[in-house]
């Protein structure tokens, strides 16, 4: 995972831009069918230590989220969850724990995309490096198969955060996926490619024919290649925002 040197001070303009980007991420995720009901959550840090973060309001559909309604929470202050539009406890337990423990995780996207969630239900949910998308996560993803309780249990949130340290993505057994990034754009690109990678594996397994994964050295070299193209993710996210602006710019409100 890329290490972020967080700025010492984040001003109002920074939070305003983060609000717009995070709201866009919700809208784009809805367009791509990466969400489930109104129970998934995205968050983004707005303080240098990462502990103050924005999150979607309680039970708001991803396709309707606006920048102004994102809720500002503090991982060190549980009382911020007492407001009526605060997200449900599962968001606090997982996102609060991650933002509290991993300051480089500036954006945390957790959802239940169809192909990734299907793999998360298998006895072996690992992504074999059968193409460039799957190889992107070689050595960068943790497979968490130790689920010990519901996601609204603070102990489970702390355990998940501890397991995620040092990784860009987590396959959560019997649950879904979580990705982190140094910005909303970077995190969204991880989520986009993770679901594409899982789709490739599910489709390949569906043929009933043997897989032909890359050897470890080749998979590692492809993963390193992706690290040289992080600007592509920023450009992709900007293009997706352009499409939103064309069709419905209300996410910026």
N, C-alpha and C positions, 0 to 999 in steps of 0.2 A: 504494500500500500504506500502511496506517495505521502511523504511527511510534509505537513504544511507548517510553515513559519507564520503563525497567526500574527496579525498586526497588533500593536500595543493598544490602540484605541479604535473603536468602530463608531462612527458617527451616524447621525440620522439618515444621511444619504445612503450609507451602506445598508442599514436595516431596510430602508425603503426598497432598494434594489433586490435584496434577499427576499422580501415579501413578494415582489413581482415574480421573481424566478421560481419561488416555491409554489405560488399559486399556478403558474404555468405548468409546473411539473404535475400537479394534480390533474389539470385539464388534459394534458398530453397522455397521461397514464390512462385516463378514462377512455380517450379515443383509441388507445391501443389495447383496451380490455385487460389491463394489468391489475385492476383492483377487484375487490369483492364486497358487494353490498355497501354499507357505510362504516365498516369496521376496521379498515386498514388506515395506516398513519404514515405521514411523511413529516420530517422536522428538519430545521436548519438553525445552526447556532448564530447568534448575533453579538456575542461577547467574546473577548479575546481568550478567556479561559474555556469557552464552549458551553458553560453551564446555563446561560440564558439562551433559550431557544424558542423558535416559533413552531407551532403545530396546528393541524387542522381542528376547527371547532367540533364539538360533539355531534356525531351522526350527520355530518354534512356530506352530501354526495360529491365525489371528486369532480364531476363535471360542472359543479356550481360554485366551487371555491373561489373567493375573491381575496386579493392581497390584504385589504383592510380588515377582514374578519379573522385572519390568522391569530391565534392566541399566543401571547407571550408568557412563557413559563420559566421557572427557575428551578433547576435540578436540586439546589440546596434549600429550597423553600417549599415544602409540600402545601402550604396554604394557598399557593397560586392555583391549586387545583380546586379551590372552593368556589370559584366563579361559576355562574350557571352555564356558560358555554364551554367550560373546560372539557377536554376530551375524556373518554372513558378511562378507567384505571389501567387498562392494558397498555395504553399509550404512555402513561406516566411510568409504569414499571419497566418497560423496555427502552423507550427513548430517553427517559430521564436518567436511567442507569448508564446508558451508553454515553450521553453527553456529559455526565458527571465524571466518567472514568476515562474517556478517550477524547482529549481536546482536539486531536487532529481530525476527528470525524465531524466535519463542519456540516455535512448533510447526512441524514439517516433516513433511508427509504425502506419501509417494511410493508410488504403486501403479499397477496396470495395469487400470483399469476397462474393461469391454468396448467401450462406445461411444467413449470418449475414445481408447482404444488403436487402435480402427479408424481414427479420424480421423488419429492420429499416423502412420499408415502411408500416408497419401495424399501425393501430390506437393505439394498445397496444403492444409495442415491448419487453415487459419485459420477462426475462428468468425465467420460473417457475423451481424450483429445482426438476427436475424429474429423474436426475441421478447424478453421481459424477461430470461430467464435468460441468453441469449447476450449481450445488451447489458450485462449485469452485468460482463463481462470486457473491455468496450471500453476500450482504453488501459491495461489493468491486467495483461495477459498477454503474456509473451514467447514467441516461437516459435523454438525452438532446433533448427535443422536441420543443425547442424555436428557431429554425433556423430562422434568421431574414434577411438573405441576402446571396449572393453567397460566396463561400469559399475564393475568392480573395479579399474580403473586409476586410481591417484591423480591423474594428470594430467587424466583425464577428469572426475573429481570436482571438481577445482579449476576447470576450465573451466566446468562446469555452474554452480557457485556464483557465478562471476563474471558469467555471463549472467543469473542470477536477480536480481541486485541491483536494487532499485527496483521490483520487480514482485510481485504477489500469487500468480501462477500461471505455470507453464511447461508448454507443450506440447512434449514431447520427441520429436522425429522418430524414427520407427522404434523407439520405446521405450515411452512411457507419459506420465504427468503427475506434476508435483510442485506442491504448494501450500504456502504458509506463512501464518502468522497470529500475532497478538499473544497468543493463547491457543489451547488445544486446541479449544475450542468454536468460535472464529472460523475456525480453519483447517479444521475439519471442515465448516463451512457452505460454505466455498469449494469443497471437494472435492465435496460433495453437489450444489451448483448447477453445477459444471463438468461433471459426468457427465450431469446433466439437460440442460444446454445442448448437449452433444455428441449426446445421444440425439435431441433435436429436429432437429438438423442432419442426422444420418444418416437419420432417418425422412423428412424433407422431401426430401432428395436422392433417396431411394428411390422417390419418386413419379415421377421423371423430368421433373417440371414446373419451370419457372424459379422461382428463389427471389425473394422480395421483401424485401430487407434495408432497414432504416431508413437514412435519410441520416445523415451523420456527426454533425450537431448533435443530432438526436433521440437517437441512440445514446449520445452523451456525456451528455445530460440524464438518460437512464434510468440510466446508470452512476453519476452523481452521486446520484440518488435512492437507490440501494442503499446508498450511504455513510451515508445518514441513518437507516438501519434496521439498524445493526449489532447492536442489542439483540435483534433477531429471531433471529439466529443463536444467541445465547446461550440464548434461550428454547427454540428447536428442539432444541438439544443437551440441555437439561435435560429436555425431554419424552421424548427418546429414552432417557435414563438412567432415567426413571421406568418406561418399558416394560421395560428390562432388569431393574430392581429387582423388577418384578412377576413376570417369567418366570425369571430366573436371576441373582441378585445376586452370584454367585461372583466376578465380575470385581473386586469390591472387596477380596477377600482378599489 
